[in-house]
Amino acid sequence: MPEGDTVWQTAKRLHDALAGKVLTRSDFRVPKYATTDLTGRTVLDVTPRGKHLLTRVEGGLTLHSHLRMDGSWKVYANGRRWTGGPSHQIRVILGNADRTAVGYRLPVLDLLRTTDEQRAVGHLGPDLLGPDWDPEQALANLLADPARPLGEALLDQRNLAGIGNVYKSELCFLLGATPWLPIGALPADRAAKLPALAKKLLEANRDRPVRTTTGRRGQDLFVYGRAPRPCLRCHTSVRVADQGDGSRERPTYWCPNCQTGPAPSAAPLRGTPRRTTN
């Protein structure tokens, strides 16, 4: 599941390939936009907003997409073979004289007036990698519901935008709290550090091909995906259990020794993370 740093990388690839160039190919393969044609228009920019992508096109239009669990955008030099999946999984193609961007398995694809972008992303909290980042507002959003489990609060894109299941588990580890600890019970000094720590992690990884939170080669993450292997700090077996509001359960990893707070008492020791939707 792409998180904020991965979406930022995708936006950069699309922007580098499309921005400032006239579209010579426009092919929407979803019924709603089957007759839409953007050829002849210049792509102005491609901007990430949390986990959303906004491709702005001349004429006041924005193509809004979200990758969710399986979606991806691939960029190819013209004449190169497309390798993102079978053709029936393609949802949109945007091309110019040099490059072609192909959207595969995109579950969200909407063409909006640029002036209406807030309809798609207006609900999002401060973007960890965006110009609107506001750590004080992000912290206030997180603490607005003090009884809410820390992990669930971090995943709520209305609080702050860009954190997914990997960063949720890693942030909780670095804060020394289980994802089930009510966020209001997080010591004030640690809560105050949370927004800056989250931003530091995403910024450190937005240009990296392999995400790391540890700085250790070959041991990229502290807890995510590591159950039942030993914790990198204390060597206790990392645990995993599902966490969610009942509608979307996500595999959640933590060290029972390094992290304090409530946790499932009989969490199974699973080693392979399931793919999840954010």
C-alpha positions in Angstrom: 0.0 0.0 0.0 1.6 3.3 -1.1 2.2 5.8 1.7 2.8 9.5 1.5 6.5 9.2 0.5 5.7 6.7 -2.3 2.9 8.9 -3.6 5.3 11.9 -3.5 7.7 9.9 -5.7 4.9 8.9 -8.1 3.9 12.6 -8.4 7.5 13.6 -9.2 7.8 11.0 -11.9 4.6 12.1 -13.5 5.4 15.8 -13.2 8.9 15.3 -14.8 7.3 13.3 -17.7 4.2 15.4 -18.3 4.4 18.9 -16.9 4.9 21.7 -19.5 4.1 19.4 -22.4 1.2 19.1 -24.7 -0.8 15.9 -24.5 -0.8 14.0 -27.8 -2.6 11.0 -26.4 -5.5 10.8 -24.0 -7.3 7.5 -23.5 -9.8 7.0 -20.6 -10.8 3.4 -20.1 -13.5 3.9 -17.5 -17.2 4.3 -18.6 -17.7 7.7 -17.0 -15.0 9.3 -19.1 -15.0 7.1 -22.2 -15.6 10.1 -24.5 -13.2 12.5 -22.7 -10.3 13.8 -24.8 -7.5 15.9 -23.3 -5.3 15.9 -26.4 -4.0 19.3 -27.3 -4.0 20.5 -23.7 -0.8 21.2 -21.7 -0.2 19.5 -18.4 0.5 22.2 -15.9 1.7 20.2 -12.9 1.3 17.0 -10.9 0.9 17.6 -7.2 0.6 15.0 -4.4 -1.8 15.7 -1.5 -1.3 13.1 1.2 -2.0 9.9 -0.7 -3.9 11.6 -3.5 -2.6 12.7 -6.9 -3.7 15.9 -8.7 -2.8 16.2 -12.3 -3.7 19.8 -13.4 -4.3 20.3 -17.1 -4.8 23.5 -19.2 -8.3 24.7 -19.3 -9.0 24.5 -15.6 -9.2 20.7 -15.2 -7.7 18.4 -12.6 -7.4 14.6 -12.9 -7.7 13.3 -9.4 -6.4 9.7 -8.7 -5.8 7.6 -5.6 -3.7 4.4 -5.7 -5.3 2.7 -2.6 -4.2 -1.0 -2.5 -3.4 -2.0 -6.1 -3.2 1.1 -8.2 -0.1 2.4 -9.9 1.1 5.0 -12.4 3.9 3.9 -14.7 5.9 6.2 -17.0 7.5 4.9 -20.2 9.6 6.4 -23.0 7.6 6.2 -26.2 8.3 3.0 -28.0 9.2 1.1 -24.9 7.1 -2.0 -23.8 4.6 -1.4 -21.0 5.1 -3.7 -18.1 2.6 -2.5 -15.5 0.1 -5.3 -16.1 -2.4 -6.6 -18.6 -4.1 -4.1 -20.9 -7.5 -4.7 -19.3 -6.2 -3.2 -16.1 -5.3 0.1 -17.7 -7.7 2.9 -16.6 -6.1 5.9 -18.3 -3.3 6.8 -20.7 -1.7 10.3 -21.0 1.1 10.8 -23.5 3.2 13.5 -25.1 5.9 13.5 -27.8 8.4 11.9 -25.4 6.7 10.0 -22.6 3.6 8.1 -21.8 2.0 7.8 -18.4 -0.2 4.7 -17.8 -2.6 4.4 -14.9 -3.1 0.7 -13.8 -5.9 -0.5 -11.6 -6.8 3.0 -10.3 -9.8 2.6 -8.0 -10.3 6.4 -7.9 -10.2 8.4 -11.1 -12.1 11.7 -11.3 -11.9 14.6 -13.7 -12.7 17.8 -11.8 -12.7 21.5 -12.3 -9.4 22.7 -10.7 -11.5 25.1 -8.7 -13.4 22.1 -7.2 -10.3 20.2 -6.0 -11.4 20.7 -2.4 -14.2 18.2 -3.1 -11.6 15.5 -3.4 -9.0 16.6 -0.9 -10.5 19.2 1.3 -11.1 16.8 4.1 -7.4 16.0 4.6 -5.4 17.3 7.5 -2.0 19.0 7.1 0.2 17.2 4.5 3.4 15.9 6.0 5.2 16.5 2.6 3.1 19.5 1.5 3.4 23.3 1.7 0.4 23.4 4.0 2.2 21.4 6.7 1.3 22.7 10.2 2.6 20.6 13.1 0.5 22.4 15.7 -2.7 21.8 13.8 -1.8 18.2 13.2 -1.2 17.7 16.9 -4.4 19.4 17.8 -6.3 17.2 15.3 -4.7 14.0 16.8 -5.5 15.0 20.4 -9.1 16.1 19.6 -10.3 12.6 20.5 -8.0 11.6 23.5 -9.7 8.2 23.9 -8.9 7.1 20.3 -6.1 4.5 20.0 -2.9 6.0 18.8 -2.6 3.8 15.7 -6.1 4.6 14.5 -5.5 8.4 15.1 -2.3 8.3 13.0 -4.0 6.5 10.1 -6.9 9.0 10.0 -6.0 11.3 7.0 -8.2 14.0 8.5 -5.7 14.4 11.3 -2.6 14.6 9.2 -2.1 13.3 5.6 0.5 10.8 4.4 0.8 8.1 7.2 0.0 4.5 6.2 0.2 1.2 8.0 4.0 1.0 7.8 4.7 4.4 9.3 1.9 3.9 11.9 3.7 0.9 13.3 7.1 2.4 13.1 6.1 5.7 14.7 4.4 3.9 17.6 7.6 2.0 18.2 9.8 5.1 18.1 7.4 6.8 20.6 7.6 3.7 22.9 3.8 3.2 22.9 1.6 0.5 21.6 -0.8 1.4 18.8 -3.7 0.6 21.2 -2.7 3.2 23.7 -5.3 6.0 23.9 -3.6 9.0 22.3 -4.5 11.1 25.3 -2.5 8.8 27.5 0.7 9.4 25.5 3.0 11.5 27.7 2.9 15.1 26.7 6.6 15.3 25.8 6.3 12.4 23.4 3.0 13.7 21.9 4.7 17.0 21.3 7.4 15.3 19.3 5.0 13.2 17.2 4.4 15.6 14.2 8.0 16.4 13.8 9.0 12.8 14.0 6.4 11.8 11.4 7.6 14.5 9.0 11.2 13.5 9.5 10.6 9.9 8.6 8.6 10.7 5.4 11.0 13.4 4.3 14.0 11.1 4.8 12.3 8.5 2.6 10.7 10.5 -0.2 13.7 10.2 -2.5 14.8 6.7 -1.4 14.0 3.6 -3.5 13.8 1.5 -0.3 12.1 2.9 2.8 14.0 2.8 6.0 13.3 4.0 9.5 16.3 2.5 11.2 19.3 3.7 9.2 20.6 0.1 9.3 21.5 -1.5 6.0 19.5 -4.8 5.6 17.3 -4.0 8.6 15.2 -1.3 7.1 12.3 -1.3 9.6 12.1 -1.7 13.4 8.9 -3.7 13.7 6.7 -3.6 10.5 6.7 -7.0 8.9 9.2 -8.5 11.4 7.0 -10.8 13.5 8.1 -13.1 15.0 11.7 -12.1 14.6 13.5 -10.4 17.4 13.2 -6.7 18.1 16.2 -4.8 16.9 16.6 -3.1 20.3 15.8 -5.7 22.9 15.5 -9.0 21.0 12.0 -9.7 22.2 9.8 -11.3 19.5 7.9 -8.7 17.6 4.2 -9.3 17.7 1.4 -8.7 15.1 -2.3 -8.3 15.4 -5.1 -6.6 13.5 -6.2 -3.1 14.4 -9.1 -1.1 13.0 -12.5 0.2 13.5 -14.3 -2.9 12.3 -14.5 -1.8 8.7 -10.9 -2.0 7.8 -8.5 -4.2 9.9 -4.8 -3.7 9.4 -1.9 -5.9 10.5 -0.1 -3.9 13.2 3.3 -4.7 14.6 4.9 -3.8 17.9 7.5 -4.9 20.5 5.8 -5.9 23.8 8.9 -4.9 25.7 9.9 -1.6 24.1 6.3 -0.3 23.8 4.0 0.3 26.8 0.3 0.4 26.8 -2.6 -2.0 26.0 -2.3 -4.7 23.3 -4.1 -7.8 22.3 -3.3 -10.6 24.9 -3.3 -13.4 22.4 -1.9 -11.9 19.3 -0.6 -14.6 16.9 3.0 -14.5 15.7 2.5 -14.1 12.0 5.4 -13.2 9.7 3.9 -12.0 6.5 2.1 -8.7 6.4 -1.2 -8.6 4.5 -1.7 -5.9 1.9 -4.0 -3.3 3.2 -6.0 -0.3 2.0 -5.6 3.2 3.5 
